[in-house]
Amino acid sequence: MVPLKRRKVSSNVGDNNPEAPNKFPQVVLFLLERKMGASRRAFLSQLGRRKGFQVEELFSESVTHVVSENNSGLEVRTWLDSQGRGQGRTPVHLLDISWYTESMRAGLPVQILDTHKLQEQRTDDAEVVVFCVPSYACQRRTTLENHNTILTDALSLLAENAELSDQEGRSVAFRRAAAVMKALPGAVTGVTQLRGLPCLGEHSLRVIKDILETGASAEVESTKQSERYKALKVLTGIFGVGPKTAERWIREGIHTLQQLQDSGHTLNRAQQAGLQHYDDLNQPVAKAEADAIAEVVERAVVSVSPGAQVTLTGGFRRGKPTGHDVDFLITHPEEGGEDGLMSKVVSRLESQGFLLYQKTTRNSYLESKDGPARPASNMDRFERCFSIFKLHEDEGRGTGHPGTPTGNTAAANSGSPGDSDSRSQIHGGEQRLLVSGEDGGPEETKPAGHRPWRAVRVDLVVSPISQFAFALLGWTGSKLFERELRRWAGHEKTMSLSSHALYDNKQVSESDVRAGDLCSPGAGVHPTVGEKRLKRPDDELLLLLLEQREGYHLEEEGLTQPGGVLLQVT
């Protein structure tokens, strides 16, 4: 067999890729890769060098012309500032790709016309109001007035979409950006006002810029109209259904509650209750309703354990007028006095007909044989009860007598669909009936099958008194505030904070924590050491954190710690 003759590969590139000598030393070009792409940039750079232009691969002080494609002047200027080449340095021409292509055709730098220049909104720096906020959300005052609602709503929607898609990192990034925008003392009119602000990444800035320039963000509007986003919102609105379960159902073609009901899926007890009371649980809870539930819970707690304390936490403790659920922190002034309290309280509420659903988990903080190690997730490990509470209308209006519910509570608590039509609740049927007003005046309309009560999500959490200060701090929220507070404690104070305890990392290592070699009970942790306990007084350690709550508009409340230290939460 005659071997095939190999084609000779010439190592001489000849005229294929020559780089002519620099013909225009006064012009140093840099092609911005952003939106141009790496391959197109490489091709255009080689083309320029063959024409005798000096085209730099890396940006430097010697660059005189920056060429970009499909970028605005503001975007390129922002990028230029990030390279340390701001307005105070040697001026740089910011040019559109059209100047570059015309120069290539002419074989020399053509005259720069207005059409070649990237348009910038020139603003006198003295007239620009530049905002400044602390890096950590826990160090910012929480304003009751949001001057940038459109921007924060857009960022929050993207954060929610990322969270529903189980992308926690993206969700946190958008929420941090939204928190920064909400903390600003005035309305943002231009991106230049945001220079140097923390937590504003390129993605968030792009969304903000689009809204400021066009009044809307294409990404946000697209997300709103997304069928997947709508389906995730509906399905995760069911109590007991998380993003992963909802995603699995969507892959199976389930996008609505009706499709879920018709699918024949076997739901667990929580999901069944969540589906049955879907409409109620997805309506905001008013402060008056939270106060009514608080009175019921307090009566139940005191009846089974005189001296026990109940604190309303969450958004209502921060002063919010509405919330999506109601959280209570329960403790006893004597260490160990809280043992067995949860089961008694739950039994009491069930016997009174207040609980439509409940699931209790025990305190697992000290269960590990290696000691109270840091939990794998942000959830603390207190004993808690996740419940769906039955709140009567007269109690929600403050006209009833909490603790003595009316109506057929046995039938209500049975969970049977006989109480009301589950599907009509879910889909909000339009059939209505007339009910005479209480004063005998004009009649009001109420839905057919109207019930004199509504379902409300309620969480009960029991904490030992030695950990109560940390638990109260953690359960007051918000979620982002607590995350930032723990980040601040770790980065700035070299401490590890949880809803159970505070560790000084300079004196107590992670291995000490996992080995049970911890600090004193006064600091809220299991006492098993002598030498490695925290050196600072308990009140000083806590005040370092409690002082970060400034501006959260909390009512003052004394927290008595072991040793008689009184802390004021402000």
N, C-alpha and C positions, 0 to 999 in steps of 0.2 A: 504494500500500500504506500502510495506516495504521500508523505506528510504535507499538510496544508502549509502554505507559505504565510508566515506571519506578516501582518501589515507593519511597516516600519513606523515607529512612533518618533516623530521629530521633537527633539528637545529645544529646537529653535522656534520661539514663539513669533519671531519675525515681526510683522506689522499687526499681529493679532492683539497684542497687549502692550504697546509701547507707552511709556510715560514720558511725555515731552518735558523739556526743562521748564522751570517756572518762568512764564512769560510776564506774569503780573504780580510782582512781589508785594505791591501795596494792597492786594486783595487776598485775604485768607478766609476760606469758606469752611463752614461746618453744616452738615445736613442733619437735621433733627430726625431721629428714627421714629419718634412717636407718631402714630397713625400712618407713617410712610411704609414701615416694614423693613426688616433687616435686609432681605434680598434686593428689594428695589433701591434701598439706600446704597448697598454695595455696588450695584450696577451704575447708578448715577455718579457715585464717587469716582469710579474707574473712568467713566466717560469724561468727567471734568479734568482728571489728571492727564488723559490723552490729549486734551485740548490745551494743556499748558497752565491749568489752574492749580493752585495749592489748596487741596481739600484735606482737612484734618480728620483723623479718625476719632480723636478725643477732643473735647472742648477744652480750650485754654485761654489765657489772657491775650494771646496773639490773634484770636479770631476777630475778624472785622464784619463778617456777614453770616448771619444765621438764616438758613433756608429751611422752610417747613412746608408740609402739605396737609391741608384740611385742618389746620389749627388756627385759632383766633389769636389776635395780638396779646390778649390778656393771658391766654394759656401759655404762650411762649415766654411772655414776660415773667410769669410766675415761675416757670421752669428755670429761666435765666437767673432769677433771684435765688433760687435754691442752689445754684452753682456758685454762689458768692459773687456774681457779676451784676450787681444792682445798678440803680440809676446813678450812683456816685462815681462809677468807674468810666473808662473810655467808652463812648457811645458805640453801640453795635447796631448795624442795620438788621431789622427783622423783616425778612422778605418771603414772599410767596414763591412757590415752585415755578410759577410762570416766568419770573425774572431769570431763574437758572436755565430753563429750557431755551429761552430766547438768547441767552448768552452763549449757550452751547451751539446753537445754530449760527450765530454771528462769529463765533470763534474768539470772542473778547467780551469783557464785562460791558453790558449795555447800560445806558443811562437809567438810573432808578427813577421811575415815575410813581405817581401816587397810587396807581393801580397795582404796582408791585409791592407796596408797603402793607404790612399787616396793620389793620386798624386797631388802635388802642384808644380807650376812653381816658383821655388825659385828665387827671385831677391833681390839683395842687395838693401836695402832701400836707400842707398846713390846714387844708379844709377837710381832710379825711379823718373821720372819727374812728380811731383804731381801738378795738376792744381788748381787754386783758382779763383773764380769769385764771384761778389756780389750776394746777394740773390735775388734782384729784377732786372728784365730784363731792367727796365728803368734806372738803374744805370750802365749798361754795355755799353762799346763802341761797336758800330755796325760795325763790320769788313766787308770790301768788299771782303775778301778772306775767303772762308770756307774750313778749313783743314780736315773736317770730313763729306764730302758730302754723303758718303754711309750711315753713321749712321743717319744723319739728314733727309735724304730722307726716310729712313725706318720709323723713328719715325713720320715724317710728314704724311706718308701714313696711319699709324695707327690712327693718329689724325683725318685725313680726313674721314676715315671709321667710326670712332666713331661719328663725327659730322653728317655724312650722316644718321647714325642710331639714331640720336636725343639723343645722350649720351654726353651732353655738358661737364660734369665733367671729363670723360675719355679723351675727346678731348683736353681740357685745360691742363690736366696733361701731355699728350704726346707733346703738343706744347711747354710747358715750358721746358720739357726735351730737345727737339730739339733746342730751343733757347740757352740753356746752352752749348750744344755741338758745336753749331755754333760760340759761343763767345770764344771758347778755342783758345789760340795762336798757337797751334800745333796739329799734328795728334795724336790721341789716339792709343796706341799700347797694352794696358792692362787695365783691370778693376781696378787694384790697383791705377792707376793714378786718378781715379774718386772719391777716398775716401773723404768724407766730402763735396762734391759739393752739392749745393741746387737743389731741384726740380727733383732729379733722384730717382724715386721710384723703388720698387722691379721689377715691370713689365718692366719698361724702361731699367733697368740694365740687365735684363734677355735677352732682345732683343739685346742690345749692346754686351753682352758677346757672344751670339750665332754668331753674325756677325764677331766679332774679332777672334773667334776660328775656325769657319767653312766657313767664307766668305759670309754667308747668314743667314737669320732668317726664320725658317719654318713657323712661324706665318705670317710674311710679305708676303712670297711667296704664302701661302695659301689664304691670303686676295686678292692678285693680281688676282688669278685665280678664285675667288669666283664669281659665276653668279650673286649673289645678289649685290655685290659691283659694278660689271660692270653695272648692270641695274640702280642702284642708281646714278652712275656717269652720265649715259646717260640722265636719266629723270630729274635730278636736274640741268642738263645743260640747260634746257629750262627756259628762263626768266619767272619768275612768278610761278615757281614750287619749293616748299620746300620739306624737307625730309618726312613730314607726308603725303603729297599728293602722292609723289613718292612711298612711302611704301604701300599706299592703292592701287595704280595701280599695283604694283608688286603682291600683294595678289590676284588681279583679273587676273593675268597671263600676264600682259603687261610688257615687258622687253626692247622693242626697240621702236624707233620713228615710224617705219612702223606699228607695232602692235597698237600703240596709235592712229595713223591716221585711221586705219581700225576698231577700237573699237567703233567709233561713239560717244565718250565722248564729252560732251559740254564743251568747254574751255572758260575761261573768256578772256577779250580783251588782257590782258598782255600775257597770255599763247599763244594765237593765234599769236601775234606778235613775241613772243619768238620762236615758232615753225617755223614760216615763215623765220626768219633770224637766224636760229640755227647755221649754219656754221660760219657766220660772228661773231656772239656774242661769239663763243667759240674759236676764234682766238685771240692771244695776240695783244694788241694795242701798237704800237711803240711810242716812245717819239715824233717823228716828227708828227705823226698823232694827238697826244694829243696837241701839240703846234698849229697845224692848227685849231683844234676845239676851242682852247682857243682864237685864234684871232677872229673867228666867234662870239663866245659868248661875247667877250669884245666889239666888234662893236655893237652888239645888245643891250647890257646893256647901253653903253654910249649914244646910239641914243635915248633911252627912258628916261634916267636919267643921265645927265651930272654930273660928279663928283663921280659917284658910282665906287666902286673898285671891281675887280674880281681877285681871287687868285686860281691858280691851286694847288690842295691839293693831298692827297693820296700818293701812292707809287712814283709818278713822283716828288713830292716835296721832297721826301726822297732821290732822285737820282737814282731811278730804271730806267733801260732802256725800260722796257715793263710793261704792266699792263693788267688787265682784264676789266677795265672800266676807265672812266675819271670823276673826281669829281672837282667841282668848288664851292668856297665859295664867296658869293656876299654880300657886305655891302655898307652903305652910311656913310660918315663922320659926318652927322647930325643925332642925335637920332630921330627916327621916319621917316627919309627920305627914309627908305626902305619899308615903307607901300605901298602896291600896286605894288611894283617893279616886283615881280615874274610874275604876270599875264601879265604885259606889255611885259616882255622879252619873255615869252612863245608865246604870240601872234605874236610878231615880228619874232621869229624863224619859227613859223608855216607859216606865210605869205611868208617867203623866201623859204619855201620848205625843211627846214632842219630837221624837226621832223617827223619820221615815226610812233612814238608812244609817248604819254606823259600822265602822271598822276600826278596831283599836290595835295599836302596836305597842309593844313594851319598850322600856328604856334599855337600849343596848350599849350605852356609853361605857359601862364598866364590865361588859360581858367577856371581852376578849381576854384570853389567858395571858396575852402579852401586855395588858394594860390598855388604857383608853387612848388608842392610837387615833390619828387624824382620820376622819371618815373619807371614803373614796369619792364622795360627791359633796356638794354644798349643803345637802340636807343634814340637819343635826339629828341626834339619836335620842331625843327625849321621848317619853311615853306620850302618845298622842291618839286622838280620836278624830278620824275623818268622818264627817256626818252630813246628812241632809236634814235640815231642821224644818219643822212645821210651824209657821208663824201665822197666827190669825190676823185678819185685817184690823180688828178693833185694837189688838195689841200693837200692831205696826203704827196705828194712828195715836197710840198712847191713851186709848179710851177703855181698854179692857183691863183684866186683872191677871197679870202674868202668873203662871203657875197653875191656873185653872182653865185649861183649854175647853172650848165649847165644841159641840158637834159630835159626830160618831167617830171618836178617835180610834177605836178598834178597827173599824173599816178602813180608816185612812192609813193606819200603820200596817195593814196587811199587805200593802203594795199591789193589790189587785187592781186591774183596769176599771173596776166598777165605780171607783170614785169619780172618774171623769174619762172622757174619750181621749186616750193617749194620742191618737193621730190628730184629733182636732186641736189639741194643745200644741203639738209640734208645728203644724202648718197654719195655726192662727186662723181658724174658720171664721167666716164673716157673719154667721147666724147670731143674732143677738136677741135679748129679751128685755122688757121694760121693768124697771124696779122703782117703786115710789121713793121719793127723797125722804131723808130722816125727819125733816121738818114738815112733811106733808105737802111740800111745795111741788115744783115741776118734777116730772119723772126723769130718771137718768137711765141710760141704756147700758146693759152689761151683757157679756157674751152668754150665749145659751150654754147651760151646764155650768154656770159660774159657781166657783167654790169660794167660801168665806175665808180661805187661807191661801198662802203661797209657800213654795219650797225655797229654802235658802241654804247655801253652802256654809257650814260652820266647822271650824277646826278648834279642838280643845288640846292644849299642850300643858303637861305637868312638869315643873322643874323643881329640883331641890333648892332651898333658899341659898345655899352656897354658890349656886350657878345662876341665880335669878337675874342678877345685874347683866350678865352676859347674854342670857336668854332674852331679856327685855330689849336689849340693844339690837340683837339679831332679828327678833320678830317684829320690831317697829318698822323696819324697812327704810326705804324701798330696796328691791333686790339689787339694783345698780349701786345704790348708796352703800349697802353692806359689802358688796364686792370691792368697791373702791376703798372702803374703810380698812378692809383686810389687806388690800394691796398697799395702802399707805403705811399700815402697821409693819408690814414685812419689809418694804423698801426703805422707809424713812426712819423707823424705830427699831428695826431688826427684831421684831416680835411676830409671833404667830397667834392670830386671833380666831376664835370660833364662837359659836353660841354657847359653848360650855366653859371655856377658859381662855386665858391669855398667857402665853409663854414668852419668856425672854430668851431669844435664841442665842444670845451671847453667853448665857449661863446654863441653859437647858437645851441639849441637842435633840435632834429628831430621834436618835437611838435611845436617849434617855426617856423620851415620851413613850416610845414603843415598848420599852422595858418596864414601864410603870414607875420610873424614877422621876417623880414629878414634884411640883411645888405644893404649898400649903393649902388647906381647905379654904382659907380666907381668900385665896385667889381663884377658887372655884374648881379645884381639881383634886384628885385622889391623893391623900397624904401618905407617901411611902418613903420619903427621904428626909435627911437632915441637912446635908451640906449643899445640895443643889437647888434649894428653894429660892424663890425670887427675893432679891435684896430690898427692892423698893416697897414702901407701904402699899397696901392694897388700894387705898383711896387714890394715891398718886397714879398708879397704873391705870385704874379705870377712868380717872379724869382726863388722862391723855387721850382717851377715846371719846368719852362723853362730850368733851369740849368741841369735838368735830360736829356735833349735832346742832351747832349754832345756826339759827335761822330756820329751823324746822318747825317752829311754831308749836312746840309741844307744851302741854300744860305742865306746870311744875309738880314734881312728885318725889317724895323722899324715898330713898332706897337704903334701908338699914342693913349694913354688912356685919358679919361677925366681928366683935370688938367694938361695936357701937359707932362705927364710922358712918356719918350721914352724907349721902351724895345727892346733889341737886341736879336733875336732868333739865336742861333749858333748851 
